């Protein structure tokens, strides 16, 4: 396997360091389907840079109301 500097895959520890979150948070998000896309190889999960970039781009907002509206639209549809 390629070393970390040339591998297209990041471990949860590496991805967590890039996102400034604990790797356990990524594990919780994988379980609940809330986080960035990941690749499963055997029993291990890995992240691709492109998937992290895409996920981060989907979480960009220009103002708070936009962010709150994104979360509330799902709640309104369920009611």
Number of C-alpha atoms within 10 A of each C-alpha: 5 8 8 11 8 8 10 13 20 20 16 21 15 16 21 17 12 12 13 9 13 14 17 12 13 22 14 12 14 15 10 9 11 10 16 19 18 20 13 10 8 6 5 10 17 18 20 17 15 13 14 19 11 12 14 13 10 10 9 10 12 7 8 9 9 12 13 11 11 13 10 11 10 10 10 8 7 6 5
